[in-house]
Amino acid sequence: MCEILVTSFTTVLICIAPKSIHSVILEVMRKIFISILATLLIATGYATPSFADEIPAYPGREKLSRGVENSSVKKVQQALIKLGYPIPVANGKYGPATTAAIAEFYEVQGDVDDGLTFGPAGWRALFVAINREEKNTPIVEDGEVEDSSADLVKPEDVVVGDDLATATTRAAKVSKVLARAATVKGTRYRRGGTSTSGFDCSGFVLYAMKPVGVTFGRTSRDMRRETPKITKEELLPGDLVFYHNKQGTVYHVAIYAGKGKIWHTRRPGLKLAKTNINAKRISYGRVNYS
């Protein structure tokens, strides 16, 4: 006499034997079934869940506020660490390091927040960024320009007044800067990044301008302080474009490429690209290439 063991993946026929032998056979078949199931789960990706599967449901502010400890906070910490934010360990505790990292993440999004809570908009932005990082899917958005070739700048494009000699020097240096920018198109955003493994906005500016001897302080705010303010009408290729939040604080910097375009590394989940200028609260800084 035989009995049939039916599972989701296989059907096994087990014949009755003496009681002890029957138990042994059932235990062996159970182990085989578990092994088969594990193999199938690994093959389909279920054994190693990814942020990129979907955006998790927002757990609510009461679970994402300073002082709590839970699995939702741990998810946020893991995502922030993956994006380069300085959280020592994903332990699920919403403490000072997590608070500071969340405040920084909001700032990169162009918002102002003390990081004491993490709302639904921030939650979605964080996991959208992680999805893009993990899928590494090329995207075109925020006014990205399909033609990302380097721009050859002519002296007449950057002349101030009648100083053609200075304009010639500037044109040659700006051309080098824009060419260097084009070589790193598609590089990922990484908080604190200064190399081709990942840039933040100011790290990219420093990288692009290093070969021509132009340097600034490390942050976009330093660069704003160190460049004379100019008007939109005075803006020249090679100058800097600064983005401001609602309170007027600089949170982003880009290199002007001419014709309304800028080179910049944008925010988590988006790649370095040439785009249209697409912000309302902006200012401009003159870069000294002499």
Protein Blocks (a to p, Z undefined) as FASTA:
>chain_A
ZZddddfkbccddddddfklmmmmmmmmmmmmmmmmmmmmmmnopmmccfklpccddebj
klmcghiacfklmmmmmmmmmnopacfbaghpacfklmmmmmmmmmmnopacehlaccfk
lmmmmmmmmmmmmnopacdeehiafblcdcdddfklmcghjllklmmmmmmmmmmmmmmm
mmmgoiacdehiabfkbccfklmmmmmmmmnopacdfbfklmmmmpccddfklpcghiac
ddddfkopafbdcddebjhiacddfbehiacdddddfbfbdcdddddfZZ
